[in-house]
C-alpha cells in the first residue's frame, strides 16, 4: 500500500499497482471514490487511518460502478464508517443490496481473479443514494454508461473522477498508456456517446483521476485519446474477425494493435510487471468487442 499526494486535500491510496482509491478531505468535506474489492479493504483502512480519517469524518463513498474490483468491498468498509452515504447509479443499487447475481457474473467473467477479490457483502438499502448533484452541486454526477449500464463519473472542482469511461491507464513519466475497458456485454455506440459527453464538457486543464490507476493533468486530451483509440480497436478487430476461431487470434490482434494504436504500443515502455498483467485485461476488452461485432452480424442476417 502506498499513498500518493496530489495536493493538500486530494490523495490516492494505491492498493496493488492496479487499483487505487481516491480520497478527498478538507475541513468541510470528506469522500472517497471506488473503495475496491473486499480483499483490499483492510489495506485501504490502514491508509485511511494514516490519513487520520476517522469514522465520523467520511461523508460519501462515491461509486463509479458496482463491479467487484471497484465496489466489491463497500459493504465491509461500511463497518468502519457508519455515517458514510454511498452514491451509486440507480441501475447499480440492486446489485449492492443483493450482490448474488453480481458475484456469479464476476466468477464467470474473471474466474480465479474474482475469488481472489473476495465475496461481496450486501449493503443496507438505507445507506445508498443516487444524486445528480451532491453537496449543493459541488460534486456533479456525469452518466457515462459505456463501460457498464450502471457507470457514472464525477466532476468536483477541476477534477474528473472518470471510472473506466476512458479505459485503463498506467502512470508513467515518459509515455501515455491507456487501453479500452470493454468487457462483455459491450455496446460500441454507448461507449462512444459516453466519451462524447465527456468531450463536450470542455475539461481543458482539468485533472483526470483513474481507478486503474493514477492521474493525468489534461483530462480533455485523455478523453480525446480514448475516443480515437476505441475507433482504432473496433476497426482492427473487425478486420480480423474472420480469424476469431484461430488459436493465434489474440496474438494477431495484439500485433496489429501495436502497429495501429500508438498509445497502446507504449505498453512496451512500461515495467515488466504491468506488461505481464495486460494480456489478461486485453483479452477481456477484445472479447467485449468481438461480442458486439457478432451481435451486429447476426442482426444483419
ZIWORA-V206190 format. One record per residue. N is the residue number from 1. RES is the residue in three letters. D_FIRST is the distance of its C-alpha to the first C-alpha in Angstrom with 1 decimal. Layout:
n	res	d_first
N	RES	D_FIRST
N	RES	D_FIRST
This chain:
n	res	d_first
1	UNK	0.0
2	UNK	3.8
3	UNK	6.9
4	UNK	9.9
5	UNK	13.3
6	UNK	16.2
7	UNK	18.7
8	UNK	19.3
9	UNK	18.9
10	UNK	16.6
11	UNK	12.8
12	UNK	10.3
13	UNK	6.8
14	UNK	5.6
15	UNK	5.2
16	UNK	6.7
17	UNK	8.6
18	UNK	11.2
19	UNK	10.5
20	UNK	9.4
21	UNK	10.9
22	UNK	13.2
23	UNK	14.0
24	UNK	17.4
25	UNK	19.0
26	UNK	22.4
27	UNK	25.2
28	UNK	26.6
29	UNK	24.0
30	UNK	20.5
31	UNK	19.1
32	UNK	16.1
33	UNK	16.5
34	UNK	15.6
35	UNK	13.3
36	UNK	12.9
37	UNK	14.2
38	UNK	14.8
39	UNK	12.7
40	UNK	9.4
41	UNK	11.2
42	UNK	10.4
43	UNK	6.6
44	UNK	7.9
45	UNK	10.5
46	UNK	8.7
47	UNK	7.4
48	UNK	11.1
49	UNK	12.5
50	UNK	11.1
51	UNK	12.9
52	UNK	15.8
53	UNK	16.3
54	UNK	18.8
55	UNK	20.3
56	UNK	23.3
57	UNK	21.5
58	UNK	20.1
59	UNK	23.1
60	UNK	22.0
61	UNK	19.6
62	UNK	20.7
63	UNK	20.7
64	UNK	21.6
65	UNK	22.8
66	UNK	22.5
67	UNK	21.4
68	UNK	19.2
69	UNK	16.1
70	UNK	16.4
71	UNK	18.0
72	UNK	18.2
73	UNK	16.2
74	UNK	18.1
75	UNK	20.6
76	UNK	18.3
77	UNK	16.6
78	UNK	20.2
79	UNK	20.7
80	UNK	18.6
81	UNK	20.1
82	UNK	23.8
83	UNK	25.0
84	UNK	22.8
85	UNK	24.8
86	UNK	23.6
87	UNK	25.1
88	UNK	25.8
89	UNK	28.4
90	UNK	31.6
91	UNK	31.6
92	UNK	28.1
93	UNK	29.0
94	UNK	30.9
95	UNK	27.9
96	UNK	25.8
97	UNK	28.8
98	UNK	29.7
99	UNK	26.9
100	UNK	29.2
101	UNK	30.2
102	UNK	26.8
103	UNK	25.5
104	UNK	28.5
105	UNK	28.1
106	UNK	24.5
107	UNK	25.6
108	UNK	28.4
109	UNK	26.5
110	UNK	23.3
111	UNK	24.6
112	UNK	22.2
113	UNK	19.2
114	UNK	20.2
115	UNK	20.6
116	UNK	17.0
117	UNK	15.8
118	UNK	18.0
119	UNK	21.1
120	UNK	21.5
121	UNK	22.8
122	UNK	25.6
123	UNK	25.5
124	UNK	28.5
125	UNK	30.6
126	UNK	31.2
127	UNK	27.6
128	UNK	27.7
129	UNK	29.5
130	UNK	30.3
131	UNK	31.2
132	UNK	32.1
133	UNK	31.7
134	UNK	29.3
135	UNK	29.9
136	UNK	33.4
137	UNK	32.3
138	UNK	29.5
139	UNK	27.2
140	UNK	29.2
141	UNK	28.6
142	UNK	29.5
143	UNK	30.5
144	UNK	29.2
145	UNK	30.1
146	UNK	30.0
147	UNK	26.9
148	UNK	27.9
149	UNK	30.7
150	UNK	28.4
151	UNK	26.2
152	UNK	26.2
153	UNK	24.7
154	UNK	24.5
155	UNK	26.1
156	UNK	25.2
157	UNK	27.1
158	UNK	26.6
159	UNK	23.4
160	UNK	23.3
161	UNK	20.6
162	UNK	21.9
163	UNK	20.2
164	UNK	21.6
165	UNK	25.0
166	UNK	24.6
167	UNK	22.8
168	UNK	19.6
169	UNK	18.5
170	UNK	16.5
171	UNK	16.1
172	UNK	18.4
173	UNK	20.5
174	UNK	23.4
175	UNK	23.9
176	UNK	23.4
177	UNK	22.4
178	UNK	22.6
179	UNK	24.0
180	UNK	25.8
181	UNK	24.2
182	UNK	27.5
183	UNK	27.1
184	UNK	30.3
185	UNK	32.1
186	UNK	32.2
187	UNK	34.8
188	UNK	35.2
189	UNK	37.2
190	UNK	34.7
191	UNK	31.9
192	UNK	34.1
193	UNK	35.3
194	UNK	31.8
195	UNK	31.1
196	UNK	34.5
197	UNK	33.8
198	UNK	30.8
199	UNK	33.1
200	UNK	35.8
201	UNK	33.6
202	UNK	34.0
203	UNK	30.4
204	UNK	31.2
205	UNK	28.9
206	UNK	26.5
207	UNK	22.7
208	UNK	21.5
209	UNK	18.0
210	UNK	16.8
211	UNK	14.5
212	UNK	14.7
213	UNK	13.5
214	UNK	13.8
215	UNK	17.0
216	UNK	20.5
217	UNK	23.2
218	UNK	26.2
219	UNK	25.9
220	UNK	29.6
221	UNK	29.3
222	UNK	26.3
223	UNK	28.3
224	UNK	31.3
225	UNK	29.6
226	UNK	28.3
227	UNK	31.8
228	UNK	33.4
229	UNK	31.0
230	UNK	31.7
231	UNK	35.4
232	UNK	35.1
233	UNK	33.2
234	UNK	35.9
235	UNK	38.7
236	UNK	37.4
237	UNK	36.7
238	UNK	40.1
239	UNK	41.8
240	UNK	40.5
241	UNK	41.0
242	UNK	44.1
243	UNK	42.0
244	UNK	39.5
245	UNK	40.8
246	UNK	40.7
247	UNK	38.3
248	UNK	37.0
249	UNK	36.6
250	UNK	32.8
251	UNK	33.5
252	UNK	36.3
253	UNK	34.2
254	UNK	31.3
255	UNK	33.9
256	UNK	35.7
257	UNK	32.7
258	UNK	31.8
259	UNK	35.3
260	UNK	35.6
261	UNK	32.1
262	UNK	31.2
263	UNK	27.8
264	UNK	27.0
265	UNK	28.4
266	UNK	25.7
267	UNK	23.5
268	UNK	25.3
269	UNK	23.8
270	UNK	20.1
271	UNK	18.2
272	UNK	19.3
273	UNK	16.2
274	UNK	16.7
275	UNK	20.4
276	UNK	20.2
277	UNK	18.4
278	UNK	20.7
279	UNK	23.9
280	UNK	22.9
281	UNK	21.9
282	UNK	25.0
283	UNK	27.2
284	UNK	26.1
285	UNK	27.1
286	UNK	30.3
287	UNK	31.2
288	UNK	31.1
289	UNK	33.4
290	UNK	35.7
291	UNK	36.1
292	UNK	37.1
293	UNK	39.6
294	UNK	41.1
295	UNK	41.6
296	UNK	43.4
297	UNK	45.6
298	UNK	46.6
299	UNK	47.5
300	UNK	49.8
301	UNK	51.7
